[in-house]
Amino acid sequence: MSKTINIFGFHGIESLIQNNPKLVLKVLIQKGRKDKRIIDLKKILSSNKISFSIADKDSMDKISEGETHHGIISEVIPPPLLNEDSLLDSISRLNQDPLILILDSIQDPRNMGACLRSANAAGVSQVIINKDGSSPINASVHKTSAGAINNLQIFYVTNLSRTIKEIQKRGIWVVGLDGSSKTSLYNINLTGSIAIVVGSEGKGIRQLIKKNCDQIASIPMTGNIESLNVSVAAAISLFETKRQKEST
């Protein structure tokens, strides 16, 4: 991963300033923008002593390489990636049952970002991502997460199977999503310490990962499509878990 990345739009920069302004190096603002949101952002940047400059739209379009930037491009330092040891320590320090999202080889950065956005909205305590075969945390992930990435604990691990076994030792029930399962997600007790595993866009959860899950379940569907988008499946499963936890 590069030492810095560019993120686009308001949500990412506003969230990052709120959570860790030291990671923001500089901001480009499109020439001619004088609306209230820009004025407010300039005040926030100034109060946090973050440098910003004005650039024309063509220059910003070139930097964004086709991504919609809404007149704001920020050069930031990506937050440090946390590892397996940090994960286990994080779990041990929780004062409530964890809700963990495990992303197995999600390669599309927009799907990754959407999963992280749902994870934040559902109150996920930790997100676990396998280091090899997954999308890096890049500008597209930041943009699609709408700033949610800055409010999550995200852990990259080299051996996802080993990590699953370690969290199982700590009393966490691991549920993998697979459309071929005859067990409905809605019929599983999700009120305790839960980890939800979703797999890659094309192949789903890898066989070894599936083997290590405590339970495999599917999301019931009545239409004629074969499967849901991974980010949609993640959102449904997380909010079903949230619903069950809050109903007890």
RAVEN-V266793 format. One record per pair of residues at least 12 apart in sequence whose C-alpha atoms are under 8 Angstrom apart, sorted by sequence separation. I is the first residue (numbers start at 0). GAP is how many residues later the second one is. D is the distance in whole Angstrom. If there is no record, write none. Layout:
I:GAP:D + I:GAP:D
This chain:
59:13:7 + 56:14:7 + 218:14:8 + 100:18:7 + 218:18:8 + 172:19:8 + 174:19:7 + 176:19:7 + 171:20:8 + 172:20:6 + 173:20:6 + 174:20:6 + 175:20:6 + 176:20:6 + 171:21:5 + 172:21:5 + 173:21:5 + 174:21:5 + 175:21:5 + 176:21:6 + 170:22:7 + 171:22:5 + 172:22:6 + 173:22:6 + 174:22:6 + 175:22:6 + 176:22:8 + 26:23:8 + 28:23:7 + 30:23:6 + 100:23:7 + 111:23:7 + 171:23:7 + 173:23:7 + 25:24:6 + 26:24:7 + 27:24:6 + 28:24:6 + 29:24:6 + 30:24:5 + 98:24:7 + 99:24:6 + 102:24:8 + 104:24:7 + 24:25:7 + 25:25:5 + 26:25:5 + 27:25:5 + 28:25:5 + 29:25:5 + 30:25:5 + 98:25:5 + 99:25:6 + 100:25:7 + 101:25:6 + 102:25:6 + 103:25:6 + 104:25:6 + 126:25:7 + 128:25:7 + 130:25:5 + 23:26:7 + 24:26:7 + 25:26:6 + 26:26:7 + 27:26:6 + 28:26:6 + 29:26:6 + 30:26:7 + 97:26:7 + 98:26:5 + 99:26:5 + 100:26:5 + 101:26:5 + 102:26:5 + 103:26:6 + 106:26:7 + 108:26:6 + 125:26:7 + 126:26:6 + 127:26:6 + 128:26:6 + 129:26:6 + 130:26:5 + 131:26:7 + 177:26:7 + 13:27:8 + 20:27:7 + 27:27:6 + 29:27:6 + 97:27:6 + 98:27:7 + 99:27:6 + 100:27:6 + 101:27:6 + 102:27:7 + 104:27:7 + 105:27:7 + 106:27:5 + 107:27:6 + 108:27:7 + 112:27:7 + 113:27:8 + 116:27:8 + 124:27:7 + 125:27:5 + 126:27:5 + 127:27:5 + 128:27:5 + 129:27:5 + 130:27:5 + 177:27:7 + 97:28:8 + 99:28:7 + 104:28:5 + 105:28:5 + 106:28:5 + 108:28:8 + 112:28:4 + 116:28:5 + 119:28:6 + 123:28:8 + 124:28:7 + 125:28:6 + 126:28:6 + 127:28:6 + 128:28:6 + 129:28:6 + 176:28:8 + 200:28:7 + 104:29:4 + 105:29:6 + 108:29:7 + 111:29:6 + 112:29:6 + 115:29:6 + 116:29:7 + 119:29:8 + 125:29:7 + 127:29:7 + 129:29:7 + 175:29:7 + 200:29:6 + 29:30:7 + 103:30:7 + 104:30:8 + 109:30:6 + 110:30:8 + 112:30:7 + 113:30:6 + 114:30:8 + 116:30:8 + 129:30:6 + 199:30:7 + 108:31:6 + 109:31:6 + 112:31:5 + 113:31:5 + 116:31:5 + 119:31:7 + 128:31:8 + 198:31:7 + 27:32:8 + 108:32:5 + 112:32:4 + 115:32:7 + 116:32:7 + 119:32:6 + 184:32:5 + 197:32:7 + 110:33:8 + 112:33:8 + 115:33:6 + 182:33:7 + 183:33:6 + 184:33:6 + 185:33:8 + 109:34:6 + 175:34:6 + 182:34:5 + 183:34:5 + 184:34:6 + 180:35:6 + 181:35:7 + 182:35:6 + 183:35:6 + 184:35:8 + 197:35:8 + 112:36:8 + 115:36:8 + 180:36:5 + 181:36:7 + 183:36:6 + 197:36:6 + 175:37:6 + 180:37:5 + 32:38:8 + 174:38:6 + 175:38:8 + 177:38:6 + 178:38:7 + 179:38:7 + 195:38:8 + 86:39:8 + 173:39:5 + 174:39:6 + 175:39:6 + 176:39:6 + 177:39:6 + 178:39:5 + 173:40:5 + 174:40:5 + 175:40:5 + 176:40:5 + 177:40:5 + 178:40:7 + 29:41:5 + 172:41:6 + 173:41:7 + 174:41:6 + 175:41:6 + 176:41:5 + 195:41:7 + 28:42:6 + 29:42:7 + 174:42:7 + 176:42:8 + 195:42:7 + 27:43:8 + 28:43:5 + 27:44:6 + 28:44:7 + 26:45:7 + 27:45:5 + 26:46:6 + 27:46:6 + 26:47:4 + 160:47:7 + 164:47:7 + 178:47:8 + 25:48:6 + 26:48:6 + 160:48:6 + 163:48:7 + 178:48:7 + 24:49:8 + 25:49:5 + 159:49:7 + 163:49:8 + 23:50:7 + 24:50:6 + 25:50:7 + 190:50:7 + 23:51:6 + 24:51:5 + 160:51:7 + 189:51:5 + 23:52:4 + 24:52:7 + 184:52:7 + 22:53:5 + 23:53:6 + 190:53:6 + 191:53:7 + 22:54:5 + 185:54:7 + 189:54:6 + 190:54:5 + 22:55:7 + 188:55:8 + 189:55:7 + 7:56:8 + 22:56:7 + 103:56:8 + 190:57:7 + 5:58:8 + 7:59:8 + 8:59:8 + 77:59:8 + 7:60:7 + 8:60:5 + 9:60:8 + 7:61:5 + 8:61:5 + 12:61:7 + 7:62:7 + 8:62:7 + 9:62:7 + 8:63:5 + 7:64:6 + 8:64:6 + 7:65:5 + 6:66:6 + 7:66:6 + 5:67:6 + 6:67:5 + 5:68:5 + 6:68:7 + 86:68:6 + 5:69:4 + 6:69:7 + 85:69:8 + 4:70:6 + 5:70:6 + 3:71:7 + 4:71:6 + 81:71:8 + 83:71:7 + 3:72:5 + 4:72:6 + 81:72:6 + 82:72:5 + 83:72:7 + 3:73:5 + 4:73:7 + 80:73:7 + 81:73:5 + 82:73:6 + 83:73:6 + 2:74:6 + 3:74:6 + 80:74:6 + 81:74:6 + 82:74:6 + 97:74:8 + 2:75:7 + 80:75:6 + 87:78:8 + 83:79:7 + 87:79:7 + 101:93:7 + 103:93:7 + 105:93:7 + 106:93:7 + 107:93:8 + 97:94:8 + 98:94:6 + 99:94:6 + 100:94:6 + 101:94:6 + 102:94:6 + 103:94:6 + 104:94:6 + 105:94:5 + 106:94:7 + 96:95:6 + 97:95:5 + 98:95:5 + 99:95:4 + 100:95:5 + 101:95:5 + 102:95:5 + 103:95:5 + 104:95:5 + 105:95:7 + 96:96:5 + 97:96:6 + 98:96:6 + 99:96:6 + 100:96:6 + 101:96:6 + 102:96:6 + 103:96:6 + 96:97:8 + 97:97:8 + 98:97:8 + 100:97:8 + 102:97:8 + 103:100:8 + 103:101:6 + 103:102:8 + 117:113:8 + 121:113:8 + 123:114:8 + 114:115:8 + 114:116:5 + 117:116:7 + 118:116:7 + 121:116:6 + 113:117:6 + 114:117:8 + 117:117:5 + 121:117:6 + 110:119:7 + 111:119:7 + 114:119:6 + 118:119:7 + 122:119:8 + 110:120:6 + 114:120:7 + 117:120:8 + 121:120:6 + 11:130:6 + 7:131:7 + 11:131:6 + 15:131:7 + 18:131:7 + 6:132:5 + 10:132:8 + 14:132:5 + 18:132:7 + 4:133:7 + 5:133:6 + 6:133:8 + 13:133:8 + 14:133:8 + 4:134:7 + 8:134:7 + 11:134:6 + 12:134:7 + 15:134:6 + 0:135:7 + 6:135:7 + 7:135:6 + 10:135:5 + 11:135:4 + 14:135:6 + 6:136:7 + 10:136:5 + 11:136:8 + 100:137:8
